[in-house]
Amino acid sequence: HQYRYLALKWALALVVGVGTATTAFLINLMVENLAGLKFSWTIQAMASSSAGAYFLYMIFNVLLVASSACIVTYFAPQATGSGIPEVKCYLNGIDLPGILLFRTLVGKVVGSVGSVAGGLAVGKEGPLVHTGSCIAALLSQGGSKRVHLSPKWFREFNNDRDRRDLVTCGACAGVAAAFRAPVGGVLFAIEEAASFWRPQLTWRTFFTTAVVSVTIRALMNACKGESDCGFFGGGGFIIFDINDGQSEYWIYELLPVLILGTLGGLLGSSFNYVNGKLTQWRIKYLYKNHHSSRRHVKVIEAMLVAFITSTFQFCLPLAFSCRECDPDIATCPRPAGVHYGNFVKFTCPGDNQYNDLATIFFNTQDDAIRNLLSSEMEQEYSPTALVTFFCFFFVLAVITYGISVPSGLFVPSILCGAAYGRLVGMLMTSITGNAEIKEGTYALLGAASFIAGAMRMTVSMCVIILELTNNLSLLPLVMFVLLVSKAVADLTGILPIYDLHIHIKKIPLLEHSSERYFRHLSASDAKSKTCVQFGRVEKVGFILDVLKSHTHNGFPVVEAHPTDRVTNETSTLLGIVLRNHLLVVLKKKISFMKDPSEVVDPVLAFQYDLTEFTKPISSQGVKLDEIRLTDEEQNMYVDLKQFVNTSTYAVQEDMSLAKVYQLFRGLGLRHLCVVPKATGVLGVITRKDIVPEHVEAQYPEVKHLSRTNS
Amino acid sequence: HQYRYLALKWALALVVGVGTATTAFLINLMVENLAGLKFSWTIQAMASSSAGAYFLYMIFNVLLVASSACIVTYFAPQATGSGIPEVKCYLNGIDLPGILLFRTLVGKVVGSVGSVAGGLAVGKEGPLVHTGSCIAALLSQGGSKRVHLSPKWFREFNNDRDRRDLVTCGACAGVAAAFRAPVGGVLFAIEEAASFWRPQLTWRTFFTTAVVSVTIRALMNACKGESDCGFFGGGGFIIFDINDGQSEYWIYELLPVLILGTLGGLLGSSFNYVNGKLTQWRIKYLYKNHHSSRRHVKVIEAMLVAFITSTFQFCLPLAFSCRECDPDIATCPRPAGVHYGNFVKFTCPGDNQYNDLATIFFNTQDDAIRNLLSSEMEQEYSPTALVTFFCFFFVLAVITYGISVPSGLFVPSILCGAAYGRLVGMLMTSITGNAEIKEGTYALLGAASFIAGAMRMTVSMCVIILELTNNLSLLPLVMFVLLVSKAVADLTGILPIYDLHIHIKKIPLLEHSSERYFRHLSASDAKSKTCVQFGRVEKVGFILDVLKSHTHNGFPVVEAHPTDRVTNETSTLLGIVLRNHLLVVLKKKISFMKDPSEVVDPVLAFQYDLTEFTKPISSQGVKLDEIRLTDEEQNMYVDLKQFVNTSTYAVQEDMSLAKVYQLFRGLGLRHLCVVPKATGVLGVITRKDIVPEHVEAQYPEVKHLSRTNS
């Protein structure tokens, strides 16, 4: 039995890895093919007329983005945005409705293809984290009851902890698939996503990410031939082309790296600040109308952003003059008929010319990253092109994150950072004259600095960069730039972008440690003003009224009959009953009784199918308006003791709020009873008392019940 | 103020990194020089007489080991063994006496040099983890009071959490220094050492390990010249020489890898089993005598083991015939005058011959690893040599781990595993005839399998191997072998070696999750049989008596005067007072009073220097026999309220023991009061109630006290 459970756990981790990798591959395949088609048509049209090409390009983009916005707005509203904040909240213990549904998964995948192929300033990396988590959540649910695919051995997996563990694996798999960085994926979860970490999880998540990397490698090998996967060929999957970057560093490079770090911290946090203000404005003014018209506004907004983006991408490079190719580089300009790569010819007349702004702007995002980080040719970009690109792309990224499409932040952050990084690199090469110093390496450092400033990711970013570049000698520089950038961004007092959005949505995410002034408050300061509680035996109608008039998720139950109404002096606390469980009890009319003095044997409670009480992840559970009770039933009674969680944590009224916070955070609690000061003390438990050997020696009769958890 | 604190935290992490790296470098330097001298003299002596050389070699080894055993036994008893179990216990919240003292650090460093240079079957990697932790603990202590180096700003760092964090950094630094694997170091702490992990810590530990790798690189560069660092030259610092290993793998290789994994699981756990039995036998019979004679036994035992080891190392290769060199390999046999490297000539007469067993046995451990993992020459070793080496080295490793010297387990595990791994590799090359399959790669996989079997380290081992070999294509094979080996070893039911030793020493380390049968017990089942408690105002003599007769570390205090002796019905629980604090109160005679009805204003308590109450890590704190009280003082009273921790966690008597365990483990508690069932409930706290914004809005007056923790 135990081995079956263990095997199932690992098998599910394997399936999550394979599933996430395959999904990531399919997304990439579709994006590359759609974008390839778009650029291929546009370039053909450009031969006859620039205006016609612009319209073709723009319409293509607007349609793709509109399809993405429609599916997200009308079908899967939870698929909007990056998804990382939502996953973070779920792993913190907050059950946001609908974020891990099957329809969210579909919306995320299809929407992501539309928004990325449509040329928006978004990436597909963030959404992949959400995608992986959705796949994991759906697997952990133990099949689907609706399609009768729910064998019993599969259902036992359906508990909160196992589900949370598997979702963590899914999140890791997403990052690993996005960057092909197995170790980086695990560290991402440890640093950014997960609130609780168990050592056993490290190994399982790493297994998942390794499966991802093996699967992706196999799938990409299958696409090796030129025409096997359409336009996919050499595109897809961000790979920083930095193998030709510098392999040594000099002490004086610490100064430009310090500057880059400061720039990254300031620009990253101003990105957050502006985007936060914009999001608040959107909620307050743009989306203030009622439901259906708000949805139309969202789609129109997305199409408008797509229009602006396309216009910038096409028209700005027109204003730039062409640059001469280095004759040593065979692929300059990019040969006709190839739709990805460096040195985009665009409208340049000469055979040996390329348009530097078009190379990074009129291209897929992945290609633009590779081109910006490339060290193939120094002075590839004019400073004007880089500055123009940065300014416009920054604005586009700010307005795009928050519209109703799936949108990752890694790619825009990398592009913004790489632009000013390359500028600093150009300065460095011209000042020092050191041929070993590469602009591409500085672009990479710039990208790292912007990510550290906006998202405050450090370890995982550092490891992802190491894994991508395979260049351990860069470690000190990367680390220094991340350190400075995060410190500067923290000093500004602006929250990291994900936390900012969690904050704007007023989700009660608990950070690891409480504010210091919590020490000066006590539990009774924080407790709810009114205490809604049930007696042990309650009238069904009263329970229904309480559920209707209060939104609490748990209610304390005290030992008291409805005949003698609750008085704090005489009644002892039995425990907490959950709202979900009460809803199930009322809906299924479980053990209603006529006479309040009947007492139900608690053992009877176990005759019910306990899975009835488990809230499925794919639906909202029982809703209040599903409950139909006759007047007669409303006058019946129910003995709540059988549904109460008797082992509920309770704190005394004078407990410091800082310790209450620790309790919530450390154990992932959702509610806690505040009780009066204890009358006396029965004993003390020390560590020695709860070491398994000691307990076994004292209570040998329970040992046969032993079954280790791992 | 806050920034100074933050800056101090990072500065200390930097110093820990530099300190650990420098110490590791010095240990390596000394080991290589001592061992180099030893081999150089022995080889010179061999020219005249084998017997003379043997005696020289043996005496050198026995003397080195004796010096190590003496310093550990007589001066620093806590420096024995690997140190990883002790660090793990400290990070789990158990305060083992003396493990992080300065004298332990000295003993560890000097002892490690002696035991490794003395040729014992031990490594210097495990002790480095302990060394790093000691350095961190000493720094975190806020200077030394004894040498008056304790400025006030430095002392504020002296609290449990900051100290634990810094010790975690130290442990990471140790692993990073041992294997030159910065990411592996961080993952080692997450997987193996730390019980509590905060996301902020990830970044700080990674910073430390990066500092370590930069420092070591710089120090090794300083030794680049031939004669700069004596015999150190090309030696020191394990570097798996696997760059010439295979870069591809075939599906059919999964079978031998499966076999390797199974072998590793079985052999690793039998290593644990035999070593565990031996350790218990040692405690029961060998060390049963009283203090001073036990110490002599320990030193003699270590010298005996050194004698046996040296004899095997010198005499076994004599029984083996010489093998012919591959003429393509210039360094075969190892040139005369070089004291490290592959293809040891030993007693071989021919100019083109080497002794295969001597190459791995009569060499430093680091060299032996490099030689076993080398793919320079296939069929370098005869199967007999590998089998002989494995059998004897396994026995040596079993008897050595547990004697009174600092002894790491990584190196013996790697050597054992690499021996049978290479055997399997030889089989594979001869069966498949595939020239791409390398014996050295199989040796590496074997090493990984033995480590996973004995220590059950997986993620960190995998990442360390990836970092050392710089070969990401090996990932699937390494992962598969680790997975199988850990699963097989877990199935045997034998504990991992570190946990086994913790278990034998009866240390109450709390694993992450409790046994399943804990659910069937309640808090009152586990609580101490007798409840020793104090009233609010107690007689000094009574407190002293209780401290003398009970070893508890904390005592509950209830609101009651000594005049009306404690009755559970009427007295409310005030909190817990710590043994250490009571000892300080009694020693310093703080606020003793004649009249029990006097009540001390709790604010007065803060007039005492609070650092008086902090137990320094470098000493045992106040001891009972340091307290001198006159009869008159014994008859005085003390109001305990001012020393009580009023925010103590308490659970109701019927709380399930599984939840109690979670509370201990999740919050790192040391004791917990069990109280009667609460009379009524005052309110409920939900997540929303303790989100900082909500609290701030309700209690704006405390906001000015805000100071974030990070």
Contacts between the chains, C-beta under 8 A, distances in Angstrom:
chain1	res1	chain2	res2	distance
A	93	B	687	7.8
A	94	B	687	7.3
A	182	B	475	6.8
A	183	B	183	6.3
A	183	B	187	7.9
A	183	B	463	5.8
A	183	B	466	7.5
A	186	B	187	8.0
A	186	B	459	7.2
A	187	B	183	7.9
A	187	B	186	8.0
A	187	B	202	7.1
A	190	B	190	6.6
A	190	B	197	7.4
A	190	B	199	7.1
A	190	B	202	5.9
A	191	B	199	5.4
A	191	B	202	5.0
A	191	B	203	7.3
A	192	B	199	7.5
A	197	B	190	7.3
A	197	B	197	5.2
A	198	B	512	5.3
A	198	B	513	7.8
A	199	B	190	7.0
A	199	B	191	5.4
A	199	B	192	7.5
A	199	B	512	6.3
A	200	B	512	7.0
A	202	B	187	7.1
A	202	B	190	5.9
A	202	B	191	5.0
A	202	B	458	7.9
A	202	B	459	4.8
A	203	B	191	7.3
A	203	B	458	4.6
A	203	B	459	5.3
A	203	B	486	7.7
A	206	B	458	7.5
A	206	B	459	4.7
A	206	B	462	6.8
A	206	B	479	7.6
A	207	B	479	6.8
A	207	B	483	6.8
A	210	B	475	5.8
A	210	B	476	6.5
A	210	B	479	4.9
A	213	B	475	6.8
A	214	B	475	7.7
A	214	B	476	5.2
A	458	B	202	7.9
A	458	B	203	4.7
A	458	B	206	7.5
A	459	B	186	7.2
A	459	B	202	4.8
A	459	B	203	5.4
A	459	B	206	4.7
A	462	B	206	6.8
A	463	B	183	5.8
A	466	B	183	7.5
A	467	B	472	7.6
A	470	B	470	7.6
A	470	B	472	7.5
A	472	B	467	7.6
A	472	B	470	7.5
A	475	B	182	6.9
A	475	B	210	5.8
A	475	B	213	6.8
A	475	B	214	7.7
A	476	B	210	6.6
A	476	B	214	5.2
A	479	B	206	7.6
A	479	B	207	6.8
A	479	B	210	4.9
A	483	B	207	6.8
A	486	B	203	7.8
A	490	B	710	7.8
A	503	B	693	7.9
A	508	B	687	4.1
A	508	B	688	4.9
A	508	B	691	4.6
A	509	B	691	7.9
A	510	B	687	6.5
A	510	B	690	7.4
A	510	B	691	7.4
A	512	B	198	5.3
A	512	B	199	6.3
A	512	B	200	7.1
A	513	B	198	7.7
A	513	B	709	4.6
A	513	B	710	7.7
A	514	B	690	7.5
A	514	B	692	7.3
A	514	B	709	7.7
A	515	B	692	5.0
A	515	B	695	7.7
A	515	B	706	5.5
A	515	B	707	7.8
A	515	B	708	6.2
A	515	B	709	7.8
A	516	B	705	6.6
A	516	B	706	6.3
A	516	B	707	4.4
A	516	B	708	6.9
A	516	B	709	6.2
A	517	B	702	4.4
A	517	B	703	6.6
A	517	B	705	3.9
A	517	B	706	5.1
A	517	B	707	7.7
A	518	B	690	7.9
A	518	B	695	7.1
A	520	B	702	5.2
A	520	B	705	5.9
A	521	B	695	6.9
A	521	B	699	6.3
A	521	B	702	6.4
A	523	B	685	6.5
A	524	B	682	6.4
A	524	B	683	7.2
A	525	B	698	7.8
A	525	B	699	6.8
A	526	B	685	5.3
A	526	B	689	4.8
A	526	B	690	5.7
A	526	B	695	6.6
A	527	B	682	6.4
A	527	B	683	3.2
A	527	B	684	6.4
A	527	B	685	5.2
A	527	B	689	6.9
A	528	B	683	5.1
A	528	B	684	5.5
A	528	B	685	7.3
A	528	B	686	7.3
A	528	B	689	6.7
A	529	B	683	7.8
A	530	B	683	8.0
A	531	B	681	6.4
A	531	B	682	6.5
A	531	B	683	4.4
A	531	B	684	6.6
A	532	B	684	8.0
A	533	B	681	6.0
A	552	B	684	6.9
A	552	B	686	7.1
A	553	B	686	7.2
A	554	B	684	6.9
A	554	B	686	7.9
A	555	B	684	7.7
A	556	B	681	4.5
A	556	B	684	6.2
A	558	B	680	6.1
A	558	B	681	6.3
A	566	B	680	7.7
A	567	B	680	7.6
A	568	B	679	7.0
A	568	B	680	3.4
A	568	B	681	7.5
A	568	B	682	7.4
A	569	B	679	6.7
A	569	B	680	6.9
A	570	B	679	7.4
A	570	B	680	7.8
A	571	B	679	7.0
A	571	B	680	5.3
A	572	B	677	4.5
A	572	B	678	6.5
A	572	B	679	5.9
A	572	B	680	7.4
A	573	B	652	7.5
A	573	B	677	6.4
A	573	B	678	4.5
A	573	B	679	7.8
A	573	B	680	6.7
A	573	B	681	5.1
A	576	B	684	8.0
A	646	B	654	6.3
A	646	B	656	7.9
A	647	B	654	7.5
A	647	B	655	5.1
A	647	B	656	4.0
A	647	B	658	7.8
A	647	B	659	4.8
A	649	B	651	7.6
A	649	B	655	7.9
A	649	B	659	7.2
A	649	B	663	7.5
A	650	B	651	7.9
A	650	B	652	6.5
A	650	B	678	5.9
A	650	B	681	7.6
A	651	B	649	7.6
A	651	B	650	8.0
A	651	B	685	8.0
A	652	B	573	7.5
A	652	B	650	6.5
A	653	B	682	5.7
A	654	B	646	6.3
A	654	B	647	7.5
A	655	B	647	5.1
A	655	B	649	7.9
A	656	B	646	7.9
A	656	B	647	4.0
A	657	B	690	6.9
A	657	B	695	7.4
A	658	B	647	7.9
A	659	B	647	4.8
A	659	B	649	7.2
A	660	B	685	6.4
A	660	B	690	6.5
A	661	B	690	5.5
A	662	B	667	6.1
A	663	B	649	7.5
A	663	B	663	8.0
A	663	B	667	7.0
A	664	B	685	7.9
A	664	B	687	6.6
A	664	B	690	6.2
A	666	B	666	4.0
A	666	B	667	5.0
A	667	B	662	6.1
A	667	B	663	7.0
A	667	B	666	4.9
A	667	B	667	7.8
A	669	B	687	7.9
A	670	B	686	6.7
A	670	B	687	6.2
A	671	B	684	5.4
A	671	B	685	6.7
A	671	B	686	4.9
A	671	B	687	7.8
A	672	B	684	6.9
A	672	B	685	4.7
A	672	B	686	7.9
A	673	B	678	7.5
A	673	B	681	5.0
A	673	B	683	7.7
A	673	B	684	5.9
A	674	B	681	7.0
A	674	B	682	4.7
A	674	B	683	4.7
A	674	B	684	7.0
A	674	B	685	6.1
A	675	B	678	3.5
A	675	B	679	7.8
A	675	B	680	7.2
A	675	B	681	5.6
A	675	B	682	6.3
A	676	B	678	6.5
A	676	B	679	6.2
A	676	B	680	6.7
A	676	B	682	6.2
A	677	B	572	4.5
A	677	B	573	6.4
A	678	B	572	6.5
A	678	B	573	4.4
A	678	B	650	5.9
A	678	B	673	7.5
A	678	B	675	3.5
A	678	B	676	6.6
A	678	B	678	7.2
A	679	B	568	6.9
A	679	B	569	6.7
A	679	B	570	7.4
A	679	B	571	7.0
A	679	B	572	5.9
A	679	B	573	7.8
A	679	B	675	7.7
A	679	B	676	6.2
A	679	B	679	7.4
A	680	B	558	6.2
A	680	B	566	7.8
A	680	B	567	7.6
A	680	B	568	3.4
A	680	B	569	6.9
A	680	B	570	7.9
A	680	B	571	5.3
A	680	B	572	7.4
A	680	B	573	6.7
A	680	B	675	7.2
A	680	B	676	6.6
A	681	B	531	6.4
A	681	B	533	6.0
A	681	B	556	4.4
A	681	B	558	6.3
A	681	B	568	7.6
A	681	B	573	5.1
A	681	B	650	7.6
A	681	B	673	5.0
A	681	B	674	7.0
A	681	B	675	5.6
A	682	B	524	6.4
A	682	B	527	6.4
A	682	B	531	6.5
A	682	B	568	7.5
A	682	B	653	5.7
A	682	B	674	4.7
A	682	B	675	6.3
A	682	B	676	6.2
A	683	B	524	7.2
A	683	B	527	3.2
A	683	B	528	5.1
A	683	B	529	7.9
A	683	B	531	4.5
A	683	B	673	7.7
A	683	B	674	4.7
A	684	B	527	6.5
A	684	B	528	5.5
A	684	B	531	6.5
A	684	B	532	8.0
A	684	B	552	6.9
A	684	B	554	6.9
A	684	B	555	7.7
A	684	B	556	6.2
A	684	B	576	7.9
A	684	B	671	5.4
A	684	B	672	6.9
A	684	B	673	5.9
A	684	B	674	7.0
A	685	B	523	6.5
A	685	B	526	5.3
A	685	B	527	5.2
A	685	B	528	7.3
A	685	B	651	8.0
A	685	B	660	6.4
A	685	B	664	7.9
A	685	B	671	6.7
A	685	B	672	4.7
A	685	B	674	6.1
A	686	B	508	8.0
A	686	B	528	7.3
A	686	B	552	7.1
A	686	B	553	7.2
A	686	B	554	7.9
A	686	B	670	6.7
A	686	B	671	4.9
A	686	B	672	7.9
A	687	B	93	7.8
A	687	B	94	7.3
A	687	B	508	4.1
A	687	B	510	6.5
A	687	B	664	6.6
A	687	B	669	8.0
A	687	B	670	6.3
A	687	B	671	7.8
A	688	B	508	4.9
A	689	B	526	4.8
A	689	B	527	6.9
A	689	B	528	6.6
A	690	B	510	7.4
A	690	B	514	7.5
A	690	B	518	7.8
A	690	B	526	5.7
A	690	B	657	6.9
A	690	B	660	6.5
A	690	B	661	5.5
A	690	B	664	6.3
A	691	B	508	4.6
A	691	B	509	7.9
A	691	B	510	7.4
A	692	B	514	7.3
A	692	B	515	5.0
A	693	B	503	7.8
A	695	B	515	7.7
A	695	B	518	7.0
A	695	B	521	6.9
A	695	B	526	6.6
A	695	B	657	7.3
A	698	B	525	7.8
A	699	B	521	6.3
A	699	B	525	6.8
A	702	B	517	4.4
A	702	B	520	5.2
A	702	B	521	6.4
A	703	B	517	6.5
A	705	B	516	6.5
A	705	B	517	3.9
A	705	B	520	5.9
A	706	B	515	5.5
A	706	B	516	6.3
A	706	B	517	5.1
A	707	B	515	7.7
A	707	B	516	4.4
A	707	B	517	7.8
A	708	B	515	6.2
A	708	B	516	7.0
A	709	B	513	4.5
A	709	B	514	7.7
A	709	B	515	7.8
A	709	B	516	6.3
A	710	B	490	7.8
A	710	B	513	7.6
